[in-house]
Amino acid sequence: MLLPCQRKPLLSNLVCSNSNTTPALVWGNTLHEVMQACLCENRWETSRVDDKIKQVILKGLNKRINIDVTIKQAKCEVTTRAKGLLAFPEKCISEWPKGVENADDASSPIADIYDFKLRPSLHQD
């Protein structure tokens, strides 16, 4: 089961529309659901992203009908927009923030943060 995304209400408030359903909102929400599922499962393989796209498109059938788009068109549209998801984990996800080779390195600007997180006993009173 996916946890509810805490960003969705904020993103929804930022996007205003005269109608409840527009193509941009449908594609954005669909892509957001796919990305959220991949984040929660930490699975970014092409086949997995494609499976999630299919699931989310079928789940959002009523939205797709409102913008008069076939399942094939929706899959093509979302797949095109989801290409960045395949590079996302390589660029943005790791055990350590990008650019920090060693959290124990005293010259690291965030060494103290990791020191606190990894060794909280050092900072107890």
Solvent accessible surface area in square Angstrom, and as a share of the most:
residue,aa,sasa,rsa
1,M,230,1.03
2,L,75,0.37
3,L,127,0.63
4,P,113,0.71
5,C,20,0.12
6,Q,170,0.75
7,R,111,0.40
8,K,73,0.31
9,P,84,0.53
10,L,111,0.55
11,L,77,0.38
12,S,60,0.39
13,N,114,0.58
14,L,126,0.62
15,V,79,0.45
16,C,117,0.70
17,S,51,0.33
18,N,170,0.87
19,S,58,0.38
20,N,150,0.77
21,T,33,0.19
22,T,36,0.21
23,P,72,0.45
24,A,73,0.56
25,L,36,0.18
26,V,10,0.06
27,W,18,0.06
28,G,39,0.37
29,N,43,0.22
30,T,14,0.08
31,L,43,0.21
32,H,31,0.14
33,E,38,0.17
34,V,0,0.00
35,M,49,0.22
36,Q,24,0.11
37,A,2,0.02
38,C,1,0.00
39,L,64,0.32
40,C,61,0.36
41,E,62,0.28
42,N,104,0.54
43,R,102,0.37
44,W,26,0.09
45,E,83,0.37
46,T,78,0.45
47,S,74,0.47
48,R,51,0.19
49,V,5,0.03
50,D,39,0.20
51,D,62,0.32
52,K,21,0.09
53,I,1,0.00
54,K,95,0.40
55,Q,95,0.42
56,V,15,0.09
57,I,10,0.05
58,L,100,0.50
59,K,145,0.62
60,G,19,0.18
61,L,69,0.34
62,N,100,0.51
63,K,71,0.30
64,R,28,0.10
65,I,109,0.55
66,N,101,0.52
67,I,27,0.14
68,D,129,0.67
69,V,26,0.15
70,T,76,0.44
71,I,79,0.40
72,K,170,0.72
73,Q,101,0.45
74,A,2,0.01
75,K,61,0.26
76,C,84,0.50
77,E,58,0.26
78,V,0,0.00
79,T,47,0.27
80,T,78,0.45
81,R,119,0.43
82,A,4,0.03
83,K,133,0.56
84,G,53,0.51
85,L,12,0.06
86,L,73,0.37
87,A,42,0.32
88,F,52,0.21
89,P,27,0.17
90,E,147,0.66
91,K,142,0.60
92,C,77,0.46
93,I,61,0.31
94,S,63,0.41
95,E,165,0.74
96,W,87,0.30
97,P,57,0.36
98,K,112,0.47
99,G,75,0.72
100,V,23,0.13
101,E,162,0.73
102,N,82,0.42
103,A,7,0.05
104,D,89,0.46
105,D,65,0.34
106,A,98,0.76
107,S,93,0.60
108,S,17,0.11
109,P,128,0.81
110,I,47,0.24
111,A,10,0.08
112,D,115,0.60
113,I,97,0.49
114,Y,27,0.10
115,D,38,0.20
116,F,113,0.47
117,K,139,0.59
118,L,93,0.46
119,R,90,0.33
120,P,68,0.43
121,S,83,0.53
122,L,114,0.57
123,H,85,0.38
124,Q,132,0.59
125,D,194,1.01
